[in-house]
């Protein structure tokens, strides 16, 4: 990802979504507006910089931008905390590379994290997400809930790829559009943090070509940090469930997150999850379940991202 291009498109997209009324800018009805949202000169005035300076910034030119100016621009654009951090990341100076950069090393899940996944099995679906949304490890209940990651080739063990390229995902998440759009925003945030990741570039290129929804949402330039929330599931075996999730950064690798699902005690979702755990532990699982649904398998995945 070209950082200057991304900076330019990100600023334009944030400016376009901000109406004069939302920004407290008075406009004249006699002056036709050719752009959605604020004009550059209006944004520059709100940020306390010259129109020429802001124009150069929005065009993605190489600028030594101070934190004070970035703070002012972020306030004028009404950026949330994640968007503000993303803006600072895009404008952070990068050291010039004199040698060819090596590809990132494969991410490895520590034995202790695998042991934790085993402890949670039968109680909570849990898995480890790495860079690009790669599923690095999972317990049996998570594979029964979503898909049997162990049965997939290494390069397909990716949550975004499953979400956009497997039709089963659209029925698994009743609110698929919301969940999928959040995944795109999460990938966009990671692209800002790791602009030189070739595998991330490859993934985005593939999804852009194969999924019109991904292509549309990627162009929106939304960013999102997924730390916790609630998701609705419709499992082909046990039916509907409402699951809360917590994403915990794994110590020693800030690009690994342990994702744990929980249910409300005494709720229908808890009963459905217990049924799923029981079905998963049964050697003869329902053969009529769709082939894309996860099958029982032994123990957490021990594979790592290639």
C-alpha positions in Angstrom: 0.0 0.0 0.0 1.4 3.4 -1.0 1.2 5.5 2.2 0.9 8.8 0.4 -2.0 7.6 -1.7 -3.7 6.1 1.3 -3.2 9.3 3.3 -4.8 11.3 0.5 -7.8 9.0 0.0 -8.3 8.7 3.8 -8.4 12.4 4.4 -10.7 13.0 1.4 -13.1 10.2 2.6 -13.2 11.7 6.1 -13.9 15.2 4.8 -16.6 14.0 2.5 -18.6 12.4 5.3 -18.6 15.6 7.4 -21.4 18.0 6.5 -21.1 21.7 7.1 -23.9 21.5 9.6 -22.1 18.7 11.6 -18.9 20.8 11.6 -20.7 24.0 12.5 -19.9 25.8 9.3 -22.4 28.3 7.9 -23.0 28.1 4.2 -24.6 30.4 1.7 -27.5 29.0 -0.4 -26.3 31.1 -3.3 -23.1 29.2 -3.5 -23.6 25.7 -5.1 -21.5 22.9 -3.5 -19.8 20.6 -5.9 -18.4 18.2 -3.3 -20.0 16.1 -0.6 -19.2 17.2 2.9 -16.8 20.1 3.7 -14.6 21.9 1.2 -10.9 22.0 1.6 -10.8 25.6 2.6 -13.5 25.0 5.2 -11.6 22.1 6.7 -8.4 24.2 6.7 -10.1 27.0 8.5 -11.4 24.6 11.2 -7.9 23.1 11.6 -6.3 26.5 11.8 -4.0 26.0 8.8 -3.7 27.6 5.4 -5.7 26.1 2.6 -2.5 25.5 0.6 -1.0 23.6 3.5 -4.0 21.4 4.0 -4.3 20.8 0.2 -0.7 19.6 0.1 -1.4 17.3 3.1 -4.5 15.9 1.5 -2.7 15.3 -1.8 -0.4 13.0 0.1 2.8 15.1 -0.5 5.8 14.4 1.7 5.4 16.7 4.6 7.0 16.9 8.0 3.7 17.3 9.8 3.8 18.3 13.4 1.7 16.5 16.0 0.0 19.8 16.7 -1.2 20.1 13.2 -2.3 16.5 13.0 -4.3 16.9 16.2 -6.0 20.0 14.8 -6.8 18.2 11.6 -8.1 15.1 13.5 -10.4 17.4 15.6 -11.7 19.2 12.6 -12.5 15.9 10.9 -14.1 14.6 14.1 -12.0 11.5 14.0 -12.5 8.8 16.6 -9.6 7.4 18.6 -8.9 4.6 16.0 -9.0 6.9 13.1 -6.8 9.5 14.8 -4.1 6.8 15.5 -4.4 5.7 11.9 -3.8 9.2 10.6 -0.7 9.5 12.8 0.5 6.1 11.5 0.1 7.2 7.9 2.1 10.4 8.4 4.8 8.8 10.6 8.3 9.1 8.9 9.7 5.8 7.7 13.4 5.1 7.7 14.9 4.8 4.2 15.7 1.2 3.3 19.1 0.6 2.0 18.7 -3.2 1.7 15.9 -5.3 0.5 13.4 -5.9 3.3 13.0 -9.5 4.3 9.4 -10.9 4.5 8.0 -11.1 8.0 8.8 -14.3 9.8 6.0 -16.9 10.3 4.0 -16.3 13.4 4.2 -19.1 16.0 1.7 -19.8 18.8 3.4 -20.6 22.1 2.7 -24.0 23.7 1.2 -22.2 26.7 -1.4 -20.6 24.4 -2.2 -24.0 22.9 -2.7 -25.3 26.4 -5.1 -22.4 27.1 -7.1 -23.3 24.0 -7.4 -26.9 25.2 -8.6 -25.7 28.7 -11.3 -23.6 27.0 -12.5 -26.5 24.8 -16.0 -27.7 25.6 -16.7 -24.4 27.4 -15.8 -21.5 25.0 -14.9 -21.3 21.3 -11.5 -19.8 21.1 -8.9 -19.2 18.5 -5.7 -17.1 17.8 -5.8 -14.5 15.0 -2.5 -13.3 13.5 -1.6 -10.8 10.9 -4.1 -10.4 8.1 -6.7 -12.3 10.0 -4.8 -15.6 9.7 -6.2 -18.2 12.0 -3.0 -19.5 13.7 -4.6 -21.9 16.2 -8.1 -22.9 17.3 -9.8 -25.2 19.7 -12.3 -27.9 18.7 -15.3 -25.9 19.7 -14.3 -22.9 17.6 -13.8 -25.1 14.6 -17.3 -26.6 15.2 -18.8 -23.1 15.4 -17.2 -21.5 12.4 -15.3 -23.9 10.1 -12.7 -26.7 10.5 -9.6 -24.6 9.9 -7.4 -27.6 10.2 -9.0 -29.2 7.1 -8.1 -26.1 5.0 -4.8 -25.5 3.2 -2.5 -23.2 5.1 -3.1 -20.1 2.8 -6.9 -20.5 3.2 -6.8 -20.4 7.0 -7.8 -16.8 7.0 -11.0 -15.3 8.5 -11.4 -12.6 5.9 -11.0 -15.1 3.0 -13.6 -17.4 4.6 -16.0 -14.5 5.3 -16.0 -13.3 1.7 -15.3 -16.3 -0.5 -17.2 -19.1 1.3 -21.0 -19.0 0.8 -21.4 -20.7 4.2 -20.3 -17.5 5.9 -23.3 -15.6 4.7 -25.7 -18.0 6.5 -23.4 -18.5 9.5 -23.6 -14.7 10.4 -27.2 -13.4 10.1 -25.8 -9.9 10.2 -23.1 -10.8 7.6 -22.9 -7.3 6.0 -22.1 -5.7 9.4 -19.6 -8.4 10.4 -17.9 -8.4 6.9 -17.7 -4.6 6.8 -16.0 -4.6 10.2 -13.5 -7.1 8.9 -12.6 -4.9 6.0 -12.1 -1.9 8.4 -9.9 -4.1 10.5 -7.8 -5.1 7.5 -7.5 -1.4 6.4 -6.2 -0.5 9.9 -3.6 -3.3 9.6 -2.6 -2.1 6.1 -1.7 1.2 7.6 0.5 -0.5 10.3 2.1 -2.9 7.9 2.2 -1.3 4.4 5.0 -3.5 3.2 3.4 -6.9 4.0 3.3 -8.7 0.6 0.8 -11.3 1.8 -1.6 -8.6 3.0 -1.3 -7.0 -0.4 -2.0 -10.3 -2.0 -5.0 -10.9 0.2 -6.5 -7.5 -0.5 -5.9 -7.9 -4.2 -7.6 -11.3 -4.3 -10.7 -10.1 -2.3 -11.0 -6.9 -4.3 -11.2 -9.0 -7.5 -13.5 -11.7 -6.2 -15.9 -9.8 -3.9 -17.8 -6.7 -5.0 -18.7 -6.1 -1.4 -15.1 -6.1 -0.3 -14.2 -3.8 -3.2 -16.9 -1.3 -2.2 -16.1 -1.3 1.6 -12.3 -1.2 1.0 -12.9 2.0 -1.0 -14.7 3.6 2.0 -11.4 3.8 3.9 -13.0 3.0 7.3 -10.8 1.7 10.0 -11.8 -0.3 13.1 -10.0 -1.8 16.1 -11.8 -5.0 17.0 -11.3 -5.6 20.8 -14.7 -6.8 22.0 -18.3 -7.0 20.9 -21.3 -9.3 20.2 -22.0 -11.4 17.2 -25.1 -13.4 16.1 -24.6 -16.9 14.7 -26.9 -19.2 12.9 -25.3 -22.7 13.2 -26.6 -25.4 10.8 -26.8 -27.9 13.7 -27.8 -26.0 16.9 -29.5 -22.9 15.5 -29.2 -19.3 16.6 -26.7 -18.1 19.2 -25.7 -14.7 20.6 -22.0 -14.7 21.5 -19.9 -12.0 23.1 -16.2 -11.9 22.2 -13.1 -10.6 23.7 -9.9 -10.1 21.7 -6.8 -10.2 24.0 -3.4 -9.4 22.7 -1.0 -12.3 23.2 2.1 -11.2 25.3 5.2 -11.3 23.2 3.5 -10.8 19.9 1.3 -7.7 19.5 0.1 -9.0 16.1 -1.5 -12.1 17.8 -4.9 -11.9 19.4 -6.6 -14.6 21.5 -10.3 -14.5 20.6 -12.7 -16.0 23.2 -16.5 -16.3 22.9 -18.8 -16.4 25.8 -22.6 -16.6 26.3 -25.0 -15.3 28.9 -25.5 -17.9 31.7 -28.9 -19.5 31.5 -29.7 -18.2 28.1 -30.9 -20.2 25.0 -27.4 -19.4 23.5 -25.8 -21.2 26.4 -28.0 -24.2 25.8 -27.2 -24.2 22.1 -23.4 -23.9 22.8 -23.6 -26.8 25.2 -25.4 -28.8 22.6 -22.7 -27.9 20.0 -20.0 -29.0 22.5 -21.8 -32.3 23.0 -22.2 -32.8 19.3 -18.5 -32.0 18.7 -17.4 -34.5 21.4 -19.6 -37.2 19.8 -17.5 -39.5 17.4 -20.5 -39.9 15.0 -21.5 -36.3 14.3 -24.6 -35.6 12.3 -23.8 -36.6 8.7 -26.5 -34.5 7.3 -24.8 -31.3 8.4 -23.5 -29.1 5.5 -20.0 -30.0 4.3 -18.8 -26.4 5.0 -19.7 -26.7 8.7 -17.0 -27.7 11.0 -16.5 -31.3 11.8 -15.2 -32.7 15.1 -11.5 -33.1 15.2 -8.9 -33.8 17.8 -7.4 -31.0 19.8 -6.4 -27.4 19.0 -4.6 -26.7 15.7 -0.9 -26.7 16.1 -0.2 -25.3 12.6 1.4 -21.9 12.2 1.2 -19.3 9.5 3.5 -20.3 6.7 
